[in-house]
Amino acid sequence: MKPLFTLGQLVATPGVLAAIGVSGDDLSTYLARHLSGDWGDIDAHDRRENQISLEQEFRLMSVYTLSITGVKIWVITEADRSSTCILLPEEY
């Protein structure tokens, strides 16, 4: 599937890297979902906001739950698409 936008520079916090290490999940899976418009565990309002953000080039946000541990991770791409940060909610 063709990506809907570019990620820019990728940045991951130490907390999310540790969480991924414990869960054994592949971070690229979540990035691929984010790029394809599968925003994960967000509500209908935030899904609509992301759709507007795609069209208007605003910030995009996805939320995913790691498969084994149940830890939530956030993936945020900046409005100018210069960077994408993967982090834990408490690191925001």
C-alpha positions as CSV (number, residue, x, y, z in Angstrom):
1,M,0.0,0.0,0.0
2,K,1.2,3.5,-0.9
3,P,1.9,5.7,2.2
4,L,-0.5,8.6,2.7
5,F,2.3,10.9,3.9
6,T,6.0,11.0,4.8
7,L,7.3,10.3,8.3
8,G,10.3,12.7,8.1
9,Q,13.0,12.0,10.7
10,L,12.1,9.2,13.0
11,V,12.6,9.6,16.8
12,A,11.7,7.1,19.5
13,T,11.9,7.8,23.2
14,P,13.9,5.5,25.5
15,G,10.6,4.5,27.2
16,V,9.0,3.3,24.0
17,L,12.1,1.4,22.9
18,A,12.2,-0.4,26.3
19,A,8.4,-1.2,26.0
20,I,8.9,-2.6,22.4
21,G,11.9,-4.6,23.7
22,V,9.7,-6.2,26.4
23,S,6.8,-6.9,24.2
24,G,8.8,-8.2,21.3
25,D,6.7,-6.3,18.8
26,D,8.2,-4.9,15.6
27,L,8.0,-1.1,15.6
28,S,7.9,-1.1,11.8
29,T,4.5,-2.7,11.9
30,Y,3.0,0.2,13.8
31,L,4.8,2.7,11.5
32,A,3.3,1.0,8.5
33,R,-0.2,1.1,10.1
34,H,0.3,4.8,10.8
35,L,1.4,5.6,7.3
36,S,-1.6,3.7,5.8
37,G,-4.1,5.6,7.8
38,D,-4.8,2.9,10.4
39,W,-4.8,5.2,13.4
40,G,-5.2,2.4,15.9
41,D,-7.0,2.9,19.2
42,I,-8.4,6.4,18.8
43,D,-12.0,7.4,18.9
44,A,-14.3,8.6,16.1
45,H,-13.6,12.3,16.8
46,D,-9.8,11.8,16.5
47,R,-10.2,9.7,13.4
48,R,-12.1,12.6,11.8
49,E,-9.4,15.0,13.0
50,N,-6.7,12.8,11.4
51,Q,-8.6,12.8,8.1
52,I,-8.8,16.6,8.2
53,S,-5.1,16.7,9.2
54,L,-4.2,14.6,6.1
55,E,-6.0,17.0,3.8
56,Q,-4.9,20.2,5.5
57,E,-1.4,19.0,6.5
58,F,-1.9,19.2,10.3
59,R,-0.3,17.0,12.9
60,L,-1.3,13.3,12.8
61,M,-1.6,11.0,15.8
62,S,-2.0,7.3,16.2
63,V,-2.4,5.2,19.3
64,Y,-1.5,1.5,19.4
65,T,-1.6,-1.2,22.1
66,L,1.4,-3.5,22.2
67,S,0.3,-7.1,21.7
68,I,1.8,-8.9,24.7
69,T,2.1,-6.2,27.3
70,G,-0.9,-4.1,26.6
71,V,1.2,-0.9,26.8
72,K,-0.1,2.0,24.8
73,I,2.3,3.8,22.4
74,W,1.7,7.1,20.5
75,V,3.0,7.8,17.0
76,I,2.9,11.6,16.2
77,T,3.9,13.0,12.8
78,E,4.4,16.8,12.8
79,A,2.3,19.0,10.5
80,D,5.2,19.8,8.2
81,R,6.0,16.0,8.0
82,S,9.6,16.8,9.1
83,S,9.5,14.3,11.9
84,T,7.6,11.5,13.5
85,C,8.0,10.7,17.2
86,I,7.1,7.4,18.8
87,L,6.6,7.6,22.6
88,L,4.7,6.5,25.6
89,P,1.7,8.7,26.6
90,E,3.4,9.6,29.9
91,E,6.4,10.9,27.9
92,Y,4.4,13.5,26.1
